[in-house]
Amino acid sequence: MNNEVRVAVCSRSFSKNLVLRKELLAEYKNVTFNDTGVQLEGEELIKFLKGHDKAITALEIINDHVLSNLPELKIIGKYGVGLDMIDMSSMHKHGVRLGWVGGVNRRSVSELVIALAINILRHVFVANGEVLNGIWRQIMGGQLSGKTIGIIGCGHVGKDLVKMLKPFGCRVLVTDIVNYRDFYKRHNISPVSLPELMASSDVVSIHVPLNTSTRGILDKEMLSLMKPSAILINLARGGLVDEGVLKEMLMNNQIAGAAFDVFETEPASDMELLALPNFFATPHIGGSSEEAVIAMGRSAIRGLVENTVPELNSHFI
C-alpha cells in the first residue's frame, strides 16, 4: 500500500461503488472520494483536487485553467473511454500523465444499441405507454433481422457491434477514417463513404469520438440522405448530430425514429424533442452496466500506474 501518494476520485459512480473503493484503498491509503453526489466543475473541481498527486476523473472538464492551479497533480487515471473532456495539449504543457484504455465498456454500449434499435423498430416504448393508458391494440413494427445497419466509426464499440449483429443476419456497412482491412475481410464487410452509408442504411449507429473533425458530422446535408423508414442511434457523444435538424425531421416524419443516450447539453433540456413519440432518450447510461463500471474503474486504477504524457497531435482513439 502506498501511504504517501494522495489520490482524489472525482467520479461519483466510482466513489459509490464498494468494490472499486475497496480495490483502490488496497493500493493507496490517502484517498479522497466524491461522496457529495455532485458533478465537480470549475473552481469546485480545483478545490477538490487541490493537494492530490493523482486523480481519477470521468466527465469532469480538465482544461488549462484547472491544471494551472494544480501544480502538484501529476497523473490522471481516466474512468470511462471518452476523452473529449480532457485538454490534451494542456496535459502535455503541464507534463501531466494520462492513464487510459479504450473500449473497456464496449459490450455495455453495443448491447444497448441492440436494445434501442429493437425498441424503436418494434415501437416497444409507445406500446407500453398505450397499455398504461388503457389502450390495447396491436402495433405493427419491423424486425432487426435482415436490416442494413450502418456503423459510423469501427473502433472498439463498432467492431463489437458488428459481432453482436451476426445472429440477426444483418447487412453491415461501415465508414471510418482508419482502414481496418483485416477486420473487414474477416467479417465480410465492405467500407463505404459516409453519404452512401446514410442513404443505404435502415439503422444508423454512430460510434466516433467528439473532436474538431467529428463535431456536427451528421448535419442537415447528411441527415437528409436517410431513408424515411430509417432510424438513427447515438450512444457516442452529444455534438456529433445536429439535434435541431433531427427534431424537425422527426416531426415531419422524414425519418422513422431516433434513440439518443447522449446530448450536446446534459441533462437533455429540449422537451419538444424528448416528447416526440418517435424519439427515445436514455440518460447517458451506455457504459453504466455493472460489469462495465467495474471494468472502467479497474482500468482507471491501473492508469494511476500505467500512463504517459500525451504527445501533441495524439488522438487517443
C-alpha positions in Angstrom: 0.0 0.0 0.0 1.2 3.5 -0.9 1.0 5.7 2.2 2.5 8.8 0.7 0.6 9.4 -2.6 -2.6 11.3 -2.3 -5.4 10.3 -4.7 -8.6 12.1 -5.5 -11.6 10.3 -7.1 -13.8 12.9 -8.9 -16.3 10.3 -10.3 -19.5 9.9 -8.4 -20.3 6.4 -9.7 -16.7 5.2 -8.9 -16.9 6.7 -5.5 -20.2 4.9 -4.6 -19.0 1.6 -5.9 -18.0 -0.5 -2.9 -15.9 -2.9 -5.0 -13.9 -0.2 -6.6 -13.4 1.7 -3.3 -12.0 -1.4 -1.7 -9.6 -2.1 -4.6 -8.3 1.4 -4.7 -7.9 1.6 -0.9 -5.9 -1.6 -1.1 -3.4 0.3 -3.2 -3.5 3.8 -1.7 -4.1 4.9 1.9 -4.8 8.6 1.3 -7.8 8.7 -1.0 -10.5 11.4 -1.2 -13.8 10.3 -2.7 -16.5 12.4 -4.2 -19.3 11.4 -1.9 -21.4 14.6 -2.4 -23.3 13.2 -5.4 -22.5 16.4 -7.3 -20.5 16.6 -10.5 -17.5 18.8 -9.9 -16.6 21.6 -12.3 -14.6 24.8 -12.4 -13.4 26.2 -9.0 -15.1 23.4 -7.1 -13.2 20.8 -9.1 -9.9 22.7 -8.4 -10.7 22.9 -4.7 -11.5 19.1 -4.6 -8.2 18.2 -6.5 -6.0 20.6 -4.5 -3.2 18.8 -2.7 -3.5 15.5 -4.5 -0.8 13.8 -6.6 -3.1 11.6 -8.6 -6.7 11.7 -9.7 -9.4 9.6 -11.2 -11.7 11.6 -13.5 -14.8 10.8 -15.6 -16.9 13.6 -17.1 -15.1 16.4 -15.3 -13.6 19.1 -17.6 -9.8 19.1 -17.3 -8.5 22.2 -19.1 -5.6 24.6 -18.8 -7.2 26.7 -16.1 -7.7 23.6 -13.9 -4.2 22.2 -14.5 -2.5 25.6 -14.0 -4.0 25.7 -10.5 -2.9 22.2 -9.6 0.9 22.0 -9.9 1.1 19.0 -7.6 -1.2 16.9 -9.8 1.0 14.5 -11.8 -1.3 11.7 -13.0 -4.9 11.3 -14.2 -6.5 7.8 -14.5 -9.4 8.1 -16.9 -12.7 6.4 -15.7 -14.5 5.8 -19.0 -13.4 5.9 -22.6 -14.3 9.4 -23.8 -11.5 11.9 -23.8 -13.3 15.0 -25.1 -13.4 16.4 -21.5 -9.6 16.5 -21.3 -7.5 19.1 -23.0 -4.6 17.0 -24.3 -2.4 20.0 -25.2 -2.7 21.3 -21.6 -1.8 17.8 -20.3 1.3 17.9 -22.5 2.1 21.5 -21.5 2.0 20.8 -17.7 3.6 17.3 -18.0 0.6 15.6 -16.5 0.4 11.9 -17.3 -2.7 10.1 -18.6 -3.7 6.5 -17.9 -6.4 5.5 -20.4 -7.5 2.3 -22.2 -10.1 2.4 -25.0 -13.0 0.1 -25.3 -13.3 -1.2 -21.8 -17.1 -0.6 -21.9 -17.7 -1.8 -25.5 -20.1 -4.7 -24.7 -22.2 -2.5 -22.4 -22.6 0.1 -25.2 -23.2 -2.4 -28.1 -25.8 -4.3 -26.1 -27.7 -1.0 -25.5 -27.5 -0.2 -29.3 -29.3 -3.5 -30.0 -31.9 -2.8 -27.3 -32.6 0.7 -28.6 -32.8 -0.5 -32.2 -35.3 -3.2 -31.4 -37.3 -0.7 -29.1 -37.7 1.8 -31.9 -38.3 -0.8 -34.7 -41.0 -2.6 -32.7 -42.4 0.6 -31.0 -41.9 -1.1 -27.6 -42.0 2.2 -25.6 -45.0 3.5 -27.5 -46.9 0.2 -27.0 -46.1 0.2 -23.3 -47.3 3.7 -22.9 -50.6 2.8 -24.6 -51.2 -0.2 -22.3 -50.6 2.0 -19.3 -53.2 4.4 -20.6 -55.8 1.7 -21.1 -55.3 1.3 -24.9 -55.0 -2.3 -26.1 -54.1 -2.6 -29.7 -51.5 -4.4 -31.8 -48.9 -2.0 -33.1 -47.1 -3.2 -36.3 -43.3 -2.9 -36.2 -40.3 -4.2 -38.0 -37.6 -6.8 -37.2 -33.9 -6.0 -36.7 -33.1 -9.3 -38.5 -32.1 -8.8 -42.1 -31.9 -5.0 -41.9 -29.0 -3.0 -43.3 -27.1 -1.5 -40.4 -24.7 1.5 -40.9 -22.0 1.9 -38.3 -20.1 5.2 -38.3 -16.8 4.5 -36.6 -15.5 1.0 -36.5 -13.3 1.3 -33.4 -13.8 -0.7 -30.2 -17.6 -0.4 -30.0 -18.1 -0.5 -33.7 -16.2 -3.8 -34.0 -18.1 -5.3 -31.1 -21.4 -4.2 -32.6 -20.5 -6.0 -35.8 -20.0 -9.2 -33.8 -23.3 -8.7 -31.9 -25.3 -8.3 -35.1 -24.1 -11.6 -36.6 -27.0 -13.7 -35.3 -29.5 -11.2 -36.8 -28.3 -11.8 -40.3 -27.9 -8.0 -40.9 -26.0 -6.5 -43.8 -23.4 -4.2 -42.2 -22.0 -1.1 -43.7 -19.1 0.8 -42.0 -17.3 4.0 -42.5 -14.1 5.1 -40.7 -11.0 7.2 -41.3 -9.0 4.1 -40.5 -9.0 1.1 -42.9 -9.4 -2.0 -40.7 -8.8 -4.1 -43.7 -8.3 -7.5 -41.9 -11.4 -7.0 -39.7 -13.5 -6.1 -42.7 -12.3 -9.1 -44.6 -12.9 -11.4 -41.6 -16.4 -10.3 -41.2 -17.3 -9.8 -44.9 -17.7 -6.1 -44.6 -17.1 -3.5 -47.4 -16.3 0.0 -46.1 -18.3 2.8 -47.8 -18.4 6.5 -47.8 -20.5 8.4 -45.2 -23.1 9.6 -47.7 -23.5 6.1 -49.1 -23.9 4.7 -45.6 -26.5 7.3 -44.6 -28.5 6.7 -47.8 -28.5 2.9 -47.7 -28.9 2.0 -44.0 -32.1 1.1 -42.2 -30.4 1.7 -38.9 -27.5 4.2 -38.5 -25.5 3.9 -35.3 -22.7 6.4 -34.6 -19.5 5.5 -32.7 -16.8 8.1 -33.1 -15.1 10.3 -30.6 -16.1 14.0 -30.3 -13.3 16.3 -31.7 -12.9 19.1 -34.1 -13.1 16.7 -37.1 -16.3 15.0 -36.0 -18.3 17.7 -34.3 -21.5 18.1 -36.3 -20.6 15.3 -38.6 -24.3 14.4 -39.0 -25.6 17.8 -40.2 -28.6 18.7 -42.3 -26.9 17.5 -45.5 -26.0 14.1 -44.1 -29.3 13.6 -42.2 -31.3 14.4 -45.3 -29.8 11.4 -47.1 -31.5 9.0 -44.7 -34.5 6.9 -45.9 -37.9 7.9 -44.4 -38.1 4.4 -42.9 -34.6 4.6 -41.2 -33.7 5.2 -37.6 -30.7 6.9 -36.0 -29.0 5.8 -32.8 -26.3 7.9 -30.9 -24.5 6.4 -27.9 -21.2 8.1 -28.7 -21.3 11.8 -27.8 -23.6 14.8 -27.9 -22.4 17.3 -30.5 -22.0 14.8 -33.3 -25.6 15.3 -34.5 -27.4 18.5 -35.3 -30.3 17.9 -32.8 -32.3 20.8 -34.2 -32.4 19.4 -37.7 -33.1 15.9 -36.3 -36.1 17.2 -34.4 -37.6 18.8 -37.5 -37.1 15.6 -39.5 -38.7 13.5 -36.8 -41.7 15.9 -36.5 -42.1 15.8 -40.3 -41.7 12.0 -40.5 -38.7 12.4 -42.8 -37.1 9.6 -40.8 -38.9 7.0 -38.8 -37.2 7.4 -35.4 -34.2 8.0 -33.3 -32.8 6.9 -29.9 -30.1 9.0 -28.1 -28.2 8.3 -24.9 -26.0 11.4 -25.2 -26.8 15.1 -25.9 -25.0 18.3 -26.7 -26.2 19.7 -23.4 -26.7 17.3 -20.5 -29.1 16.8 -18.8 -31.1 17.0 -22.1 -33.4 20.0 -22.0 -35.2 20.2 -25.4 -38.6 19.0 -24.1 -40.1 19.3 -27.6 -37.6 16.8 -28.9 -37.8 14.5 -25.9 -41.7 14.4 -26.1 -41.8 13.2 -29.7 -43.4 9.7 -30.0 -40.7 8.6 -32.4 -37.8 9.7 -30.2 -36.4 7.7 -27.3 -33.9 9.1 -24.8 -31.8 7.5 -22.0 -29.6 9.5 -19.5 -26.1 8.7 -20.7 -26.2 5.1 -19.5 -24.3 3.4 -22.4 -21.4 2.4 -20.2 -23.3 2.0 -17.0 -23.8 -1.7 -16.7 -22.4 -3.2 -13.5 -19.8 -5.1 -15.5 -18.7 -2.0 -17.4 -18.4 0.1 -14.3 -16.1 -2.4 -12.7 -14.0 -2.7 -15.9 -13.7 1.1 -16.3 -12.9 1.5 -12.6 -10.1 -1.1 -12.7 -8.7 0.4 -15.8 -8.7 3.9 -14.1 -6.8 2.4 -11.1 -4.3 0.8 -13.4 -4.0 4.1 -15.2 -2.6 5.6 -12.0 0.5 3.4 -12.5 0.5 2.7 -16.3 0.4 6.1 -18.0 2.1 8.5 -20.3 2.3 12.3 -21.1 0.0 12.8 -24.1 2.0 13.8 -27.2 0.9 16.9 -29.2 -1.4 15.9 -32.0 -2.1 12.5 -30.4 -5.6 11.3 -30.8 -6.0 8.6 -28.1 -8.9 6.9 -30.0 
